[in-house]
Amino acid sequence: MLKGKHILLGISGGIAAYKAASLASSLVKQHADVHVVMTENATKLISPVVFDSLTGNKTSIDTFDRNYEHKVEHIALATLADLVIVAPATANVIAKFANGLADDMLTTTVLACRCPKICAPAMNTGMYDNPVTQDNIDKLRHYGWEIVEPADGYLACGTSGKGRMPEADQLLEVCLHALRHEHDMEGMKVLVTAGPTREAIDPVRFLTNHSTGKMGYEVAKAATARGAEVTLVSGPVELTPPPYMDVVNVMSARDMFEEVTSRAGEQDIIIKAAAVADYRPADVASDKIKKSGNDDDLTLQLERTDDILAYLGVHKKDGQILCGFSMETKDLLENSRKKLEKKNLDIIAANSLTTEGAGFGVNTNVLTLITKDGQEELPLMSKAEAADRLLDEILKLR
Ligand code: CTP
């Protein structure tokens, strides 16, 4: 998805430099042409050979190294770059960028760049909180840099606090967002649901399903990248909350019903990728259920949950697009079309648990997009691509 894009990945001498290897690899997997520029200190933490190998381009470190393919390397790299991301950015390199200092390959190259720039600060909390650093970061913002806030957590110096560099997948999202130019969903409000729900049995146990939330998260990320204002209502998943959207975390089908229906009226598009429980325990025990006497069996009485999508279908506002997901183990198309009609949907994305490469937990899917007037079978593709294809189809319906 980054085919033809030249990305300059700047790495300064923070311990998070090791995470830059995953970022370089993720960018290359998106077909970007990645040029890495490291500070001397960064090379003491991770070898430039790692980046040479991952990117297929020679890592630049020394401004006076004559062994380059371009004549004035830092200017050539700066002219080529569509995007700069400096990750990790130390307090020192941020201070240099903020004040226009250019005393090594990274700072000279970045100073010459006219493209969008992203900075991911990573350092000890004291250094980060220091007003000098904060002023420098504000200066970068003023000069048009995008700053990726560091996360809270355990730091290499042995303390805990703000200063951790976000993981590579999150930085990749920031890059994709910065480079996305076809904002064909600008101004649209989109609500996406993702993940499973948990229905409590007692304070210890719950009923759930195998949904990991991957498909819904990809849909939410794709809509955000296309300029939509996205609300992601997510059941409990192991995924990192994506940037640039309002993430609402829920547990049960009842929570999801409330969070979705209270926001539904203002949405242009609602995409329900969540695997919502159809039944929940009729009574939730207030204490842990103990094994009683010699009883071998325990019977749980279940009651129906509210069908969120069916409710949305009844209360659909004019022009709103409703999209459901349907997961089946047999009679996929027939059952999915029935759901489309019964729930008054505009489109339903059907996937079968028995198709190889489709279903829970994997990064790929095989979707059939069913509308009132037809259906389109998509081949096996990544969930990210499938999300984009689904959005293309939804935009055609509008
Ligand atoms: N859905 C919902 N609320 C529920 C159950 C399902 O909003 N209580 C939504 C799902 O998010 C999905 C669609 O309905 O988008 C289809 O869900 P699925 O479980 O496949 O179908 P059901 O209509 O529940 O039918 P069945 O379980 O009988 O297959």
Residues whose N, C-alpha, C, O or C-beta is under 5 A from the ligand:
A	BS01	CTP	K272 A273 A274 A275 V276 A277 D278 T305 D306 D307 I308 L309 G324 F325 S326 M327
